[in-house]
Amino acid sequence: MADDEPDDEEVVRTAAEAAEGVVFANYRQSSVRDLDVTVTFEEGVLEVDVYLNAPEAEGEGETDPDAVADEAARAARAAVDDLFGVDSDEPTGDAA
């Protein structure tokens, strides 16, 4: 690992903060019943899982908790890409 690359702890912290930021941009903290953001970064592989228990969308303009959790996970990955200076619009090795 090059000296200018972030360490694993910084990667995990960056991803978790980005995910939480998305959740709390969509919900007041007092309305979130449960939030679990699990981030692992081992051997260069990032895994992000976001569980959100928040009020269901009731009307137009309301936020769907599953959609927010998905958005939070994407934001976490994008934040880590930014940390490494990777363009998140580039295809990954997973695309076949």
Buried (B, 14 or more C-beta within 10 A) or exposed (E): EEEEEBEBEEBBBBBBBBBBBBBBEBBEEEEBEEBEBEBEBEEEEBEBEBEBEBEEBEEEEEBBBEEBBBBBBBBBBBBBBEBEEEEEEEEEEEEE
